[in-house]
Amino acid sequence: MEEIFSKIGELYGIQTHTSEKITKGFLSENHILSDGEKKYFLKTYRFRNKEKIEEIHSVKKYFADGGIPVILPILNKEKNKYFSVNGQYFSIFPFINGRHIEKDFTDTSITSLGEMLGKIHLLGKESELFVTEKFEGWDKTKILEKIENITAVIHQQKELNDFDKLALEDFEMRKLLIASNTVNFEDLNLKNDHLIHGDYHTQNVFFNDHDRVSSVFDFEKTEYAPRMFELIRSLILVFFNNGFDPENVPKAKLYLHSYSNIYPTSKETLRVGLQLYYLKMLHNCWVQEEHFLKKNYRADQFLSINFNRIKYLSKHLKDLENILIK
């Protein structure tokens, strides 16, 4: 870190006195810096590609220029929004003393959250920015091959722990469901025509004291995609991340209603979006890939969450459609 702090002093004039590692976040490590008077946010990008970093910043500026309260990076003395040390890229952001709302939602916070995503998607519909990433469907052959490869890695271990056993159980469930699925992404007739945030949920926004969304951040997963995928994904992550609790159904419906007030959508499109989310998730084993192939254990907690979610949706997708979309 000393080399990074030295670079920050050189480029920003910030003499770092203290550094606090942020424990949240699963694909990169970030820090809160202090020079004794002010605090700053040090963003560590997981990409080692200059063009990708510039792409992310262009997306942030696009949405900020459109009125979305995006937290923008501080320009350094070279008028750049980022810097690099040993091939790793970083940005310095102002430290925002915002707050997250995770459970104690009010109608105001839910409404604001849904409206903000609607505004993001309305702007995203008009985007002509070049962005490399584009939503892709699923390839049954490739995902089954990946599952077999990771399974072989797991069986190389002398003794299996509970995580290993659950990973294998998850794979067995997925293989059966994937084999029986006959729906391709193209069959759903949804276009990749919206520039989306990519990871919109309550951990990537701040609320003000009036329960309104005051800041939006973390655009590293931005891409062109069907807007319904992000809408349904965010709904699941915010209201049903720890299980499909009936008490959260009214909140989820308010979220959909608030979004639709800004960016109208049909009930049928919402139904297709829910199916899209389920099938995309079914054909994705990113937690096992991170753990067993990349030796990144920060996402381990999501294995049981994803296992239970796929299990539930495989049996109750139509029920959930009927409950949420009437």
C-alpha contacts under 8 A as a table, 3 or more apart, distances in Angstrom:
res1	aa1	res2	aa2	distance
1	M	4	I	5.07
1	M	5	F	6.15
2	E	5	F	5.05
2	E	6	S	6.09
3	E	6	S	5.09
3	E	7	K	6.29
3	E	85	V	7.60
4	I	7	K	5.08
4	I	8	I	6.23
4	I	85	V	6.55
5	F	8	I	4.99
5	F	9	G	6.22
5	F	15	Q	7.46
5	F	16	T	6.32
6	S	9	G	5.13
6	S	10	E	6.26
7	K	10	E	5.01
7	K	11	L	6.07
7	K	85	V	7.84
8	I	11	L	5.24
8	I	12	Y	5.43
8	I	13	G	6.82
8	I	14	I	6.12
8	I	15	Q	7.53
9	G	12	Y	5.49
9	G	13	G	4.50
9	G	14	I	4.64
9	G	15	Q	5.25
9	G	16	T	7.44
10	E	13	G	5.81
10	E	14	I	7.80
11	L	76	N	5.43
11	L	77	K	5.33
11	L	78	E	7.13
12	Y	76	N	5.18
12	Y	77	K	6.15
14	I	35	D	6.25
15	Q	35	D	5.36
16	T	19	S	7.28
16	T	33	L	6.32
16	T	34	S	5.65
16	T	35	D	4.67
16	T	36	G	7.77
17	H	33	L	7.57
17	H	34	S	5.73
17	H	35	D	5.00
17	H	36	G	6.11
18	T	33	L	5.88
18	T	34	S	5.27
18	T	35	D	6.97
18	T	36	G	7.76
19	S	31	H	6.32
19	S	32	I	5.69
19	S	33	L	4.67
19	S	34	S	6.53
20	E	31	H	5.34
20	E	32	I	5.05
20	E	33	L	6.53
21	K	29	E	7.36
21	K	30	N	6.09
21	K	31	H	4.42
21	K	32	I	6.48
22	I	25	G	7.66
22	I	29	E	7.01
22	I	30	N	5.57
22	I	31	H	5.37
22	I	32	I	7.06
23	T	29	E	7.87
25	G	28	S	6.40
25	G	29	E	6.98
26	F	29	E	7.73
26	F	298	R	5.35
26	F	299	A	5.75
27	L	46	R	6.63
27	L	298	R	7.70
28	S	44	T	6.17
28	S	45	Y	6.42
28	S	46	R	5.57
29	E	43	K	7.57
29	E	44	T	5.92
30	N	41	F	7.53
30	N	42	L	5.74
30	N	43	K	5.12
30	N	44	T	5.54
31	H	41	F	6.04
31	H	42	L	5.11
31	H	43	K	6.93
32	I	39	K	6.73
32	I	40	Y	5.74
32	I	41	F	4.76
32	I	42	L	6.08
32	I	95	F	7.71
33	L	39	K	5.49
33	L	40	Y	5.01
33	L	41	F	6.10
33	L	42	L	6.78
34	S	37	E	6.85
34	S	38	K	5.68
34	S	39	K	4.41
34	S	40	Y	6.26
35	D	38	K	5.82
35	D	39	K	6.75
36	G	39	K	7.87
39	K	94	P	7.25
39	K	95	F	5.55
40	Y	92	I	6.65
40	Y	93	F	5.91
40	Y	94	P	5.03
40	Y	95	F	4.54
41	F	92	I	5.71
41	F	93	F	4.96
41	F	94	P	6.03
41	F	95	F	5.32
42	L	90	F	6.87
42	L	91	S	5.96
42	L	92	I	4.88
42	L	93	F	6.49
43	K	90	F	5.42
43	K	91	S	5.16
43	K	92	I	6.29
43	K	93	F	7.48
44	T	88	Q	7.63
44	T	89	Y	6.25
44	T	90	F	4.75
44	T	91	S	6.93
45	Y	48	R	7.53
45	Y	53	I	7.79
45	Y	88	Q	7.22
45	Y	89	Y	5.57
45	Y	90	F	5.93
46	R	88	Q	7.93
46	R	89	Y	7.90
47	F	52	K	7.06
47	F	53	I	7.25
47	F	88	Q	7.69
47	F	89	Y	7.41
48	R	87	G	6.29
48	R	88	Q	5.82
48	R	89	Y	6.60
49	N	52	K	5.35
49	N	53	I	6.55
50	K	53	I	5.21
50	K	54	E	6.34
50	K	89	Y	7.85
51	E	54	E	5.14
51	E	55	E	6.11
52	K	55	E	4.92
52	K	56	I	6.32
52	K	132	T	7.95
53	I	56	I	5.22
53	I	57	H	6.41
53	I	89	Y	7.85
54	E	57	H	5.12
54	E	58	S	6.15
55	E	58	S	5.13
55	E	59	V	6.36
55	E	130	F	7.68
55	E	131	V	6.43
56	I	59	V	5.19
56	I	60	K	6.39
56	I	219	F	6.43
56	I	220	E	6.28
56	I	222	T	7.35
57	H	60	K	5.01
57	H	61	K	6.23
57	H	81	K	7.76
58	S	61	K	5.14
58	S	62	Y	6.10
58	S	129	L	7.97
59	V	62	Y	5.01
59	V	63	F	6.37
59	V	129	L	7.55
59	V	219	F	7.68
59	V	222	T	7.82
60	K	63	F	5.41
60	K	64	A	6.06
60	K	70	V	6.51
60	K	72	L	7.00
60	K	219	F	7.03
61	K	64	A	4.94
61	K	65	D	5.89
61	K	70	V	7.89
61	K	72	L	7.41
62	Y	65	D	5.27
62	Y	66	G	6.35
63	F	66	G	4.93
63	F	67	G	6.56
63	F	68	I	5.46
63	F	70	V	7.03
63	F	120	I	7.14
63	F	123	L	7.09
64	A	67	G	5.27
64	A	68	I	4.87
64	A	69	P	5.96
64	A	70	V	5.32
65	D	68	I	7.29
66	G	123	L	6.91
68	I	116	M	7.78
68	I	119	K	7.63
68	I	120	I	7.03
68	I	216	V	7.50
69	P	214	S	6.34
69	P	215	S	4.96
69	P	216	V	5.91
70	V	215	S	5.66
70	V	216	V	4.82
70	V	217	F	5.83
71	I	93	F	7.38
71	I	94	P	7.85
71	I	215	S	6.36
71	I	216	V	6.41
71	I	217	F	5.86
72	L	93	F	6.59
73	P	81	K	5.86
73	P	82	Y	7.87
73	P	91	S	6.35
73	P	92	I	5.72
73	P	93	F	4.51
73	P	94	P	7.14
74	I	81	K	6.24
74	I	91	S	7.57
74	I	92	I	5.71
74	I	93	F	5.45
74	I	94	P	6.91
75	L	78	E	7.63
75	L	79	K	5.25
75	L	80	N	5.36
75	L	81	K	4.93
75	L	82	Y	7.68
76	N	79	K	5.18
76	N	80	N	5.54
76	N	81	K	6.53
76	N	82	Y	7.64
77	K	80	N	7.40
80	N	83	F	7.32
81	K	91	S	6.29
81	K	92	I	7.81
82	Y	89	Y	6.73
82	Y	90	F	5.47
82	Y	91	S	4.47
82	Y	92	I	7.27
83	F	89	Y	5.71
83	F	90	F	5.45
83	F	91	S	6.46
84	S	87	G	5.92
84	S	88	Q	5.31
84	S	89	Y	4.36
84	S	90	F	6.06
85	V	88	Q	5.32
85	V	89	Y	6.62
98	G	206	F	5.08
98	G	207	F	6.12
98	G	208	N	6.45
98	G	214	S	7.79
98	G	215	S	7.86
99	R	206	F	5.15
99	R	207	F	5.42
99	R	208	N	6.85
100	H	202	T	6.44
100	H	203	Q	6.54
100	H	205	V	7.00
100	H	206	F	5.42
100	H	207	F	6.17
101	I	104	D	6.46
101	I	105	F	6.55
101	I	202	T	6.52
101	I	206	F	7.97
101	I	207	F	7.24
102	E	105	F	7.13
102	E	202	T	6.55
102	E	203	Q	7.99
102	E	238	V	7.56
105	F	108	T	7.98
105	F	109	S	6.04
105	F	110	I	6.47
106	T	109	S	5.22
106	T	110	I	6.31
106	T	211	D	7.48
107	D	110	I	5.21
107	D	111	T	5.97
107	D	251	K	7.70
107	D	254	L	7.76
108	T	111	T	5.12
108	T	112	S	6.03
108	T	211	D	5.98
108	T	212	R	6.79
109	S	112	S	5.15
109	S	113	L	6.04
109	S	207	F	7.68
109	S	211	D	4.76
109	S	212	R	5.60
109	S	213	V	7.25
110	I	113	L	5.11
110	I	114	G	6.24
110	I	251	K	7.05
110	I	254	L	6.96
110	I	255	Y	5.70
110	I	258	S	7.91
111	T	114	G	5.28
111	T	115	E	6.05
111	T	254	L	6.78
111	T	255	Y	5.96
111	T	258	S	5.22
111	T	259	Y	7.77
112	S	115	E	5.07
112	S	116	M	5.99
112	S	211	D	7.70
112	S	212	R	5.44
112	S	213	V	5.94
112	S	258	S	7.58
113	L	116	M	5.31
113	L	117	L	6.53
113	L	212	R	7.55
113	L	213	V	6.28
113	L	255	Y	7.28
114	G	117	L	5.34
114	G	118	G	6.35
114	G	255	Y	5.02
114	G	256	L	6.67
114	G	257	H	7.83
114	G	258	S	5.12
114	G	259	Y	4.45
115	E	118	G	5.00
115	E	119	K	6.28
115	E	258	S	5.42
115	E	259	Y	4.80
115	E	260	S	7.93
115	E	261	N	7.39
115	E	262	I	5.95
116	M	119	K	5.07
116	M	120	I	6.24
116	M	213	V	7.35
116	M	259	Y	7.60
117	L	120	I	4.97
117	L	121	H	6.19
117	L	200	Y	7.71
117	L	231	L	7.66
117	L	259	Y	6.63
118	G	121	H	5.20
118	G	122	L	6.18
118	G	259	Y	4.95
118	G	260	S	7.09
118	G	262	I	5.36
118	G	263	Y	5.26
119	K	122	L	5.09
119	K	123	L	6.33
119	K	262	I	6.60
119	K	263	Y	7.30
120	I	123	L	5.31
120	I	124	G	6.00
120	I	196	I	7.09
120	I	197	H	7.45
121	H	124	G	4.63
121	H	125	K	6.02
121	H	194	H	6.58
121	H	195	L	7.03
121	H	196	I	6.27
121	H	227	R	6.66
121	H	263	Y	7.71
122	L	125	K	5.28
122	L	126	E	7.08
122	L	263	Y	6.67
123	L	126	E	5.50
123	L	127	S	6.59
123	L	195	L	7.91
124	G	127	S	5.13
124	G	194	H	4.90
124	G	195	L	4.21
124	G	196	I	6.01
125	K	193	D	6.45
125	K	194	H	4.57
125	K	195	L	6.40
126	E	194	H	7.63
127	S	194	H	7.37
127	S	195	L	6.43
131	V	134	K	7.65
131	V	223	E	6.46
131	V	224	Y	7.36
132	T	223	E	7.34
133	E	222	T	7.33
133	E	223	E	4.85
133	E	224	Y	6.61
134	K	192	N	7.04
134	K	223	E	5.18
134	K	224	Y	4.74
134	K	225	A	6.09
135	F	192	N	6.46
135	F	223	E	6.73
135	F	224	Y	6.09
135	F	225	A	4.85
135	F	226	P	7.61
137	G	184	N	7.16
137	G	185	F	5.01
137	G	186	E	7.73
137	G	280	K	6.97
138	W	143	I	7.89
138	W	184	N	7.12
138	W	185	F	6.89
138	W	280	K	6.68
138	W	283	H	6.29
139	D	142	K	5.43
139	D	143	I	6.32
139	D	283	H	7.78
140	K	143	I	5.46
140	K	144	L	6.20
140	K	178	I	6.80
140	K	179	A	7.74
140	K	283	H	7.36
141	T	144	L	5.34
141	T	145	E	6.21
142	K	145	E	5.10
142	K	146	K	6.19
143	I	146	K	4.99
143	I	147	I	6.14
143	I	283	H	6.22
143	I	284	N	7.25
144	L	147	I	5.03
144	L	148	E	6.25
144	L	175	K	6.92
145	E	148	E	5.11
145	E	149	N	6.20
146	K	149	N	5.04
146	K	150	I	6.21
147	I	150	I	5.28
147	I	151	T	5.98
147	I	171	F	6.66
147	I	285	C	7.73
148	E	151	T	4.96
148	E	152	A	6.20
149	N	152	A	5.21
149	N	153	V	6.55
150	I	153	V	4.99
150	I	154	I	6.29
150	I	288	Q	7.43
150	I	289	E	7.20
150	I	292	F	6.80
150	I	293	L	7.34
151	T	154	I	5.07
151	T	155	H	6.30
151	T	168	L	6.90
152	A	155	H	5.19
152	A	156	Q	6.43
153	V	156	Q	5.27
153	V	157	Q	7.35
153	V	292	F	7.06
154	I	157	Q	5.81
154	I	160	L	7.80
154	I	164	D	6.75
154	I	292	F	7.32
155	H	158	K	7.61
155	H	160	L	7.98
157	Q	160	L	6.62
160	L	163	F	7.86
160	L	164	D	5.55
160	L	165	K	6.42
161	N	164	D	5.30
161	N	165	K	6.35
162	D	165	K	5.12
162	D	166	L	6.17
163	F	166	L	5.19
163	F	167	A	6.11
164	D	167	A	5.07
164	D	168	L	6.36
165	K	168	L	5.18
165	K	169	E	6.21
166	L	169	E	4.92
166	L	170	D	5.97
166	L	303	L	7.83
166	L	304	S	7.52
167	A	170	D	5.08
167	A	171	F	6.25
167	A	288	Q	6.76
167	A	303	L	7.22
168	L	171	F	4.99
168	L	172	E	6.27
169	E	172	E	5.15
169	E	173	M	6.33
170	D	173	M	5.23
170	D	174	R	6.18
170	D	307	F	5.82
171	F	174	R	5.03
171	F	175	K	6.01
172	E	175	K	5.26
172	E	176	L	6.57
173	M	176	L	5.53
173	M	177	L	6.44
173	M	311	K	7.87
174	R	177	L	5.08
174	R	178	I	5.81
174	R	282	L	6.55
174	R	283	H	7.75
175	K	178	I	5.16
175	K	179	A	5.98
176	L	179	A	5.24
176	L	180	S	6.37
177	L	180	S	5.25
177	L	181	N	6.23
177	L	282	L	7.86
177	L	314	S	7.74
178	I	181	N	5.19
178	I	282	L	7.19
178	I	283	H	7.14
183	V	187	D	6.30
183	V	188	L	7.92
184	N	187	D	5.31
184	N	188	L	7.27
185	F	188	L	5.61
185	F	189	N	7.46
185	F	190	L	7.90
185	F	276	L	7.42
186	E	189	N	5.57
186	E	190	L	7.34
188	L	272	V	6.67
188	L	276	L	7.55
190	L	226	P	6.03
191	K	225	A	7.06
191	K	226	P	5.55
192	N	224	Y	5.48
192	N	225	A	4.03
192	N	226	P	4.80
192	N	227	R	7.99
193	D	224	Y	5.94
193	D	225	A	5.95
193	D	226	P	6.30
193	D	227	R	8.00
194	H	224	Y	5.16
194	H	225	A	5.48
194	H	226	P	6.14
194	H	227	R	6.03
195	L	222	T	7.02
195	L	223	E	5.64
195	L	224	Y	4.43
195	L	225	A	6.51
196	I	222	T	5.63
196	I	223	E	5.78
196	I	224	Y	6.15
196	I	225	A	6.66
196	I	227	R	6.88
196	I	230	E	7.26
197	H	200	Y	6.04
197	H	219	F	5.63
197	H	221	K	6.83
197	H	222	T	4.83
197	H	223	E	7.24
198	G	219	F	6.59
198	G	220	E	7.42
198	G	221	K	4.57
198	G	222	T	4.37
198	G	223	E	6.33
198	G	230	E	6.72
199	D	204	N	7.48
199	D	218	D	7.60
199	D	219	F	7.17
199	D	221	K	6.17
199	D	222	T	7.51
199	D	230	E	7.57
199	D	234	S	7.52
200	Y	204	N	6.30
200	Y	205	V	7.88
200	Y	230	E	7.22
200	Y	234	S	5.76
201	H	204	N	5.70
201	H	205	V	6.97
201	H	234	S	5.40
201	H	235	L	7.99
201	H	237	L	6.67
201	H	238	V	6.05
202	T	205	V	5.41
202	T	206	F	7.50
202	T	238	V	6.57
203	Q	206	F	7.78
204	N	216	V	6.09
204	N	217	F	5.47
204	N	218	D	6.15
205	V	213	V	6.67
205	V	214	S	7.41
205	V	215	S	5.43
205	V	216	V	4.50
205	V	217	F	6.19
206	F	213	V	5.80
206	F	214	S	5.58
206	F	215	S	5.01
206	F	216	V	6.63
207	F	210	H	7.63
207	F	211	D	5.45
207	F	212	R	5.25
207	F	213	V	4.37
207	F	214	S	5.11
207	F	215	S	6.99
208	N	211	D	5.41
208	N	212	R	5.55
208	N	213	V	6.39
208	N	214	S	5.61
209	D	212	R	7.47
213	V	216	V	7.66
218	D	221	K	7.87
219	F	222	T	5.33
225	A	229	F	7.32
226	P	229	F	5.62
226	P	230	E	7.42
227	R	230	E	5.51
227	R	231	L	6.30
228	M	231	L	4.94
228	M	232	I	6.02
228	M	269	T	7.46
228	M	270	L	6.66
228	M	273	G	4.86
228	M	274	L	7.79
229	F	232	I	5.48
229	F	233	R	5.95
229	F	273	G	5.66
229	F	274	L	7.53
229	F	276	L	6.59
229	F	277	Y	5.78
230	E	233	R	5.00
230	E	234	S	5.87
231	L	234	S	5.37
231	L	235	L	6.22
232	I	235	L	4.99
232	I	236	I	6.20
232	I	270	L	7.92
232	I	273	G	6.44
232	I	274	L	5.99
232	I	277	Y	6.67
233	R	236	I	5.25
233	R	237	L	6.18
233	R	277	Y	6.45
234	S	237	L	5.09
234	S	238	V	5.96
235	L	238	V	5.33
235	L	239	F	5.91
235	L	240	F	7.41
235	L	252	A	6.43
235	L	255	Y	7.46
236	I	239	F	5.53
236	I	240	F	4.86
236	I	241	N	5.92
237	L	240	F	5.87
237	L	241	N	4.64
238	V	241	N	6.19
239	F	248	N	6.05
239	F	249	V	7.92
239	F	251	K	7.37
239	F	252	A	6.29
240	F	243	G	5.08
240	F	244	F	5.05
240	F	245	D	6.70
240	F	248	N	7.34
241	N	244	F	7.70
241	N	305	I	7.24
242	N	305	I	6.65
243	G	305	I	7.85
243	G	308	N	7.61
243	G	309	R	7.08
244	F	248	N	7.72
245	D	248	N	5.69
245	D	249	V	7.31
246	P	249	V	5.33
247	E	250	P	6.99
248	N	251	K	5.21
248	N	252	A	6.23
249	V	252	A	5.06
249	V	253	K	6.16
249	V	323	I	7.69
249	V	324	L	6.98
250	P	253	K	5.08
250	P	254	L	6.15
251	K	254	L	5.09
251	K	255	Y	6.22
252	A	255	Y	4.99
252	A	256	L	6.37
252	A	324	L	7.39
253	K	256	L	5.13
253	K	257	H	6.10
253	K	324	L	5.92
253	K	325	I	7.87
254	L	257	H	4.95
254	L	258	S	5.99
255	Y	258	S	5.17
255	Y	259	Y	6.22
256	L	259	Y	5.16
256	L	260	S	6.12
257	H	260	S	5.09
257	H	261	N	6.18
258	S	261	N	5.16
258	S	262	I	6.87
259	Y	262	I	5.47
259	Y	263	Y	6.05
259	Y	264	P	7.43
260	S	263	Y	4.74
260	S	264	P	4.17
260	S	265	T	5.88
261	N	264	P	5.92
265	T	269	T	6.61
265	T	270	L	7.17
266	S	269	T	5.23
266	S	270	L	6.44
267	K	270	L	5.08
267	K	271	R	6.27
267	K	325	I	6.21
267	K	326	K	7.39
268	E	271	R	5.01
268	E	272	V	6.26
269	T	272	V	5.09
269	T	273	G	6.04
270	L	273	G	4.87
270	L	274	L	6.27
270	L	325	I	7.30
271	R	274	L	5.22
271	R	275	Q	6.46
271	R	321	E	6.19
271	R	325	I	7.21
272	V	275	Q	5.07
272	V	276	L	6.07
273	G	276	L	4.92
273	G	277	Y	6.19
274	L	277	Y	5.17
274	L	278	Y	6.36
274	L	317	L	7.96
274	L	321	E	7.41
275	Q	278	Y	5.20
275	Q	279	L	6.21
275	Q	317	L	7.56
276	L	279	L	5.29
276	L	280	K	6.00
277	Y	280	K	5.24
277	Y	281	M	6.09
278	Y	281	M	5.22
278	Y	282	L	6.02
278	Y	310	I	7.30
278	Y	313	L	6.85
279	L	282	L	4.94
279	L	283	H	6.37
280	K	283	H	5.42
280	K	284	N	6.58
281	M	284	N	5.19
281	M	285	C	7.95
281	M	310	I	7.57
282	L	285	C	7.85
282	L	310	I	6.57
285	C	288	Q	5.71
285	C	289	E	6.28
286	W	289	E	4.87
286	W	290	E	6.00
287	V	290	E	5.17
287	V	291	H	6.15
287	V	299	A	6.07
287	V	300	D	6.42
287	V	302	F	6.85
287	V	303	L	6.16
288	Q	291	H	5.06
288	Q	292	F	5.78
288	Q	293	L	7.63
288	Q	303	L	7.61
289	E	292	F	5.59
289	E	293	L	5.24
289	E	294	K	6.60
290	E	293	L	5.83
290	E	294	K	4.83
290	E	295	K	6.06
290	E	296	N	5.15
290	E	297	Y	6.91
290	E	299	A	7.41
291	H	294	K	5.91
291	H	295	K	4.83
291	H	296	N	5.05
291	H	297	Y	5.20
291	H	299	A	7.62
291	H	300	D	6.99
292	F	295	K	5.63
292	F	296	N	7.86
296	N	299	A	7.26
297	Y	300	D	5.42
298	R	301	Q	7.55
299	A	302	F	5.76
299	A	303	L	7.68
300	D	303	L	5.72
301	Q	304	S	6.70
301	Q	305	I	7.32
302	F	305	I	4.96
302	F	306	N	5.91
303	L	306	N	5.31
303	L	307	F	6.06
304	S	307	F	4.96
304	S	308	N	6.09
305	I	308	N	5.37
305	I	309	R	6.09
306	N	309	R	4.98
306	N	310	I	6.08
307	F	310	I	5.44
307	F	311	K	6.16
308	N	311	K	5.03
308	N	312	Y	6.07
309	R	312	Y	5.16
309	R	313	L	6.07
310	I	313	L	5.17
310	I	314	S	5.87
311	K	314	S	5.36
311	K	315	K	6.73
312	Y	315	K	5.48
312	Y	316	H	5.86
312	Y	317	L	7.66
313	L	316	H	4.99
313	L	317	L	4.73
314	S	317	L	6.20
316	H	319	D	5.02
316	H	320	L	6.12
317	L	320	L	5.19
317	L	321	E	6.23
318	K	321	E	4.96
318	K	322	N	6.23
319	D	322	N	5.17
319	D	323	I	6.21
320	L	323	I	5.03
320	L	324	L	6.05
321	E	324	L	5.40
321	E	325	I	5.45
321	E	326	K	7.88
322	N	325	I	5.43
322	N	326	K	5.89
323	I	326	K	6.76
